[in-house]
Amino acid sequence: MALSKSAKYYRDNPEAREKKNKYNKIYQRRPDAVKKRVECNKFNRDNGTYGNGDNKDCSHGKNGSLRQEDQKTNRARGGGQRR
């Protein structure tokens, strides 16, 4: 599988990757990000899809509902654009 444009950019710009990783470490410690991650982990465990390699993710809907979705679809949408 070919690399995405952003993967190529961060591969070729280690300073930018370092800055991005530094920001992500801070962002992922935020209470709302931790809560969201915990909700998704529980949802995945309850549905038997946690860590089994089926390429399914927990996706948050606009109204806060959780649903199972392909990783590719969920992650391609980006963090701020929910359906």
N, C-alpha and C positions, 0 to 999 in steps of 0.2 A: 504494500500500500504506500502511495506517495505521501510525502510530508505536506502538511497544510502550509499556507503562507506564513501564518504566525509561528509555526514550529521552525520553519526555515529562518525567519527573522531572529528568533531567540537563539538558534544554533549559531548564527553568524554574528550576534551581538551579545557577548557574555555579560557586558556591563548592564545592558537592558534586562537580561534574564535575572541577574542578581537583584536589581531594583524591584522587578516584578515579584520575585520570590520573597523578598523582604516584606513587601506590602501584603502579599497573600498570607504570610505567617501572622501578621497583625490582624488582618480581616477575619481569618478563620478562628481566632480566639474570642471574637466578639460574642456576647451571650446569645444574640439572635442567630448567628451562624451556627453556634454549637447546638442550639435548640433544634434548628432545622435539620442538621446532620443527624442528631439523635432520633428525631421523628422518622427520618428516612431509613435509618438502620433498623429501627424497630419494625417498620412497615415491611422492609425486605425480609427480615427474619420471620415475621408472622406469615409471609407468603412463600416462604421456602426458597427465596431467590438470592439470599445473602451469601456472596462468595462462591456460588456454584458455577460461575462462568457462562451463564445463559445470555449475557449481554443485555440484561434488563436493568433499568434504573427506576428509582422512586422519583416521581415528578410532582412538583407542587403546582396545583392549579391556581387561577386568579383568586378564587374564593377560599384558598387555603386547603382545599381537598388534596388528597394524595392518590396517585394512580401509578400503575406500572407502565413503563414506556421503554422503547429501545434506547440504549445508551447513546447511540449516534444521533438520534432525533433530539433527545433531551439536552445533550451537551452542545450540539450545534446551535441551539437556540440562544445560548448565552444566559448569563445570570440575571439580567434585568428584564428580559422579554419573556414573560409568562403567557401561556395560552389559557 
